[in-house]
Amino acid sequence: MKILYLAPHLSTGGMPAFLLRRIQEMQQWTEHEIYVAEWTKYSDAYTVQRDQIETLLDKDHFVSLSDLAESKEIQMAKKSKLVDLCYKWGIDIIHIDEIPEGFDGFNPFPIELQQ
């Protein structure tokens, strides 16, 4: 089974630490293929858990969909490719720990992708 974890961001904080631990446990106890998509990369600094997550996964199993430094138009164009990635990777389950509507106000999750 191929599982995609969609994270709003993987900068410092509890959510990246929680996802890191989840991946470590999944790799220890299951044979599932794990993929991670970071909705928006907030920063290049203080990304200890993000860096560890990248190291744990196969090179082509991690993607950052956009960067906070990019214009909103570029960010949304890149994020709209999420569906294409799911088909390319053959994802069976998409797991989001935070409801998409709850992604930060400046980091929106479009209705089109929710559908």
N, C-alpha and C positions, 0 to 999 in steps of 0.2 A: 504494500500500500504506500502511496506517495502522499505525504502530508505537507501542506504549505502553511507556515506560520506567518501571518501578516502582522507586522508590528508598526504602530504609528511612527515610532522613532526608536533608535537604539543608542541614544546618547546616555549620559549618566542617569542613574536613578533605579528605582525598584523594578520597573517593567523589564529592562534589559537583563537585570540579574535573575529575575524569575524565568525569563525565556531561556537564558543560558543553562540554568539548572534543569529545566524541563528537557532541553535537548540532550544534556548529559545523561539523564535518566532514561530517556527514550533510546539512546544509542546503546546503553548498557543492557536493557531488558527487552528490546524488540529488534526486528529486522526491517522496520519501515524505513523508506527513504525520506529524509527530512530536507525541506527547502525553507528558506526564509526570504521574505521580501520586506524591506524597510520602506515604508510609505514615503517618508521624507528624512533625509540625513540632515540633522540640525547642526552638527559641529564635527570638526576633525579632532577636537581636544576632549580629553576625559572620556575616551571610548573604550575603556578596558574590557567591558563585557562584550561590546560589539566586535572588537578584535578577536576575542576568544571564540565567539560564535562563528565568525568567518573561518577561523582555524579548524574548528570541529567539522565543518561541512566540506563536501567536495567543492572544488573551485566553481563549478557551474550551478551550484545549489543555493547561492546567495546573490541577492541583487538589492541595490538601493535604487528605488524608482525615481527619486528626484532629490535635489539639493535645495536647502532653504535659501541659498544665495542666488538661485535662478529666478527669473521672472515667473509670475503666476501662470502665464500662458505656456511657457516651456514646461513648468512643473506638471500642469494638468495634461499636456500632450504626452509626457512620459508616463504618468500614472495611468492613463487610459490604456496603456499596453499591458496592464495586469492580466486581463482576460486572455490575451494572446499568449502570455507566458504560461498561464495555467494549461492551455491546450498543448503548448510546446513541451512542457514538462510532464504532461499526463497526470495532473494532480487529481487525487481522489477526494481529499478533504481539505478545505480551507478553514483554518482555525484563527480566530481573532479574539484576543483576550479583552479587548476594549471594543464596545459597540462602535461601529463606523460613525454613527451620528455623534459620538462623543470624542472623535478625533478633534484636536485643537481647532478653534475657530479659524485660525490662519492656515490650517492644514486640512482642508475639507475633504470629505469622502463623497464624491458625486452620486446623486440618485441613480444615474445610469448604471454605475457599477454595482450598486446595491441590488438592482433588479437582476 
